[in-house]
Amino acid sequence: MAIKDSRSRKIFLFSNLTFLIIFSLIMILPIIHVLAQSFSSSGAIDRGEVVLLPVDFTLNNYQYVFQDISIWRSFGVTIFITVFGTLFNLIATASFAYPLSRKEFVGRRILLFMVLFTMIFSAPLIPTYLLVQKLGLLDSLWALILPTSISAFNFFVMRSFFMQIPQELIDSSRIDGCSELRILWQMVLPLSKPALATLGIFYAVFHWNTYFHALMFIENRKLYPLQVKLREMIVDDTIVADPTSDIFTTMLSSSPEGIKMATIIVATVPILFIYPFLQRYFIKGFMLGSLKD
């Protein structure tokens, strides 16, 4: 027999649903506005006629984006640091989290305290810059990967998952003569695919959206990742083209604002497309991080 909701619960559910709908609209309306501008003509944008629907529909803005070599170069840089940075992050995090997940590891609590300390008190800006400079990483893509090789939060998530692996499996592998490295790579990691998928998403999103470190460590414009390129276009208003090239003709028939909006959409689509399929891993990751020693 179904239990009827009380009046107060119905009011709560209605209020909660109303709030979520309003909040969702606040979040999605700016995206719709940007999308509408990216498909609108320069005249409609300049006159301020575009709100939620395209006016004088055109693909000139996207044509410029797909013809601009500098934008594709920034895409390539972002894809590089996202792919290789994520792989490096996962290897470094797993290699560091595994020994600290074993209770027999000597000095485990001291190292855990040091990691927790970095989570509470982040490194100051100037020492971080000087360290990257001393290592010779300035104006290098490795400056966007190595300094952020291990996230303290992601480390604790990975460690919590490793601690759930039965100790009996580890002990039986040692009896069979397996080294710790072989145990990690052939037994622990295959059993930790959910954690690896979760942290892989966290790291990939971080690298895809990298901005501050690139702004601080990269001076060569050819090494700008996508987010810095967007900032250059939107804030500095730098949309240029060779007058003798075909792209210059496309730019003349496009709006600078429309080109900016089209670039933002192109940069956002990969994450928007991937996230719905991997959303459960985000939730699982936060649940893993809530486990305590």
C-alpha positions, 0 to 999 in steps of 0.5 A, spaced: 500 500 500 502 506 497 504 511 503 501 518 501 506 524 502 504 529 507 502 536 505 509 539 508 513 534 504 509 536 498 510 543 499 517 542 500 518 537 493 514 543 489 519 548 492 525 544 491 523 543 484 521 550 482 528 552 485 532 547 481 528 549 475 530 556 476 537 555 477 537 550 471 535 556 467 540 561 470 545 556 468 543 554 461 540 561 458 547 564 458 549 558 454 543 559 449 545 566 448 552 564 446 550 559 441 545 564 438 550 569 437 555 564 434 550 563 428 547 570 427 550 575 422 554 581 424 549 586 423 544 583 428 549 582 433 551 589 432 544 592 433 543 587 439 537 583 436 540 577 438 537 574 445 535 566 445 534 565 437 539 566 432 538 572 427 539 572 420 542 565 421 549 564 418 555 559 419 561 565 417 563 565 424 564 557 425 567 558 418 572 563 420 574 558 427 575 552 422 580 556 418 584 559 423 590 555 424 592 559 431 585 556 434 587 549 431 594 550 434 591 551 441 586 545 440 592 541 439 596 544 445 590 543 449 589 535 447 596 534 448 596 536 455 590 533 456 592 526 454 599 526 456 598 530 462 592 525 464 596 519 463 602 522 467 597 524 473 594 517 473 601 513 473 604 518 479 598 518 483 597 511 483 605 510 484 604 514 490 598 512 493 599 505 493 605 504 498 601 509 503 595 505 503 599 499 506 599 499 513 606 496 514 609 502 510 614 505 515 613 513 515 606 512 512 603 517 517 608 523 516 608 522 509 600 523 509 601 529 514 605 532 508 600 531 503 594 533 507 598 540 509 599 541 501 591 540 501 590 545 506 596 550 505 597 551 497 604 553 495 605 560 494 605 563 487 612 566 487 616 560 489 612 555 484 614 560 479 621 560 481 621 552 481 619 552 474 624 557 472 630 553 475 627 546 472 628 550 465 620 548 464 618 555 462 615 556 455 614 548 455 608 544 455 611 540 461 610 546 465 603 545 465 604 537 467 609 536 472 608 541 477 600 539 477 602 531 477 599 529 483 593 532 486 592 531 494 584 530 493 585 525 488 591 522 491 586 521 497 581 518 493 586 513 490 588 511 496 581 510 499 580 505 493 586 501 494 585 500 502 578 497 500 582 491 496 583 485 501 590 484 504 589 477 503 590 478 495 596 482 497 599 477 501 598 471 497 601 475 491 607 476 495 607 469 497 607 467 490 614 471 489 611 477 486 614 484 487 611 490 489 611 493 483 608 487 479 602 487 485 601 494 483 601 493 475 598 486 475 593 486 480 591 492 484 590 497 478 586 492 474 581 492 480 581 499 481 578 501 474 573 505 477 577 509 481 582 510 475 576 512 470 574 517 476 580 520 477 582 520 469 576 524 468 578 529 474 585 530 471 582 531 464 577 536 465 583 540 469 588 540 463 582 541 458 580 548 462 588 549 464 588 557 464 592 560 470 598 556 469 599 557 462 598 564 463 604 564 468 609 559 465 607 560 457 610 566 453 610 563 446 603 564 443 604 558 439 604 554 445 598 557 448 592 552 450 585 553 448 583 557 454 588 562 454 587 563 446 580 564 448 582 569 453 586 573 448 580 573 443 575 576 448 579 580 453 584 583 448 580 583 442 585 580 438 582 577 432 587 578 426 588 575 419 592 576 413 589 580 408 591 576 402 588 570 405 581 567 404 580 567 412 580 575 411 574 575 407 571 570 411 572 575 417 570 581 414 563 577 413 563 575 420 562 579 427 568 579 432 563 578 437 560 572 433 567 569 432 568 569 439 562 566 441 563 560 436 570 559 438 567 558 445 562 553 443 567 549 439 571 549 445 566 547 450 562 542 445 567 536 447 566 536 455 559 537 454 559 531 449 563 527 454 560 529 461 553 525 460 556 519 459 561 519 464 557 523 470 556 517 474 564 516 475 564 523 478 559 521 483 562 515 484 569 519 485 566 523 491 563 517 494 570 514 494 573 520 497 568 520 503 571 514 505 576 514 511 582 510 514 
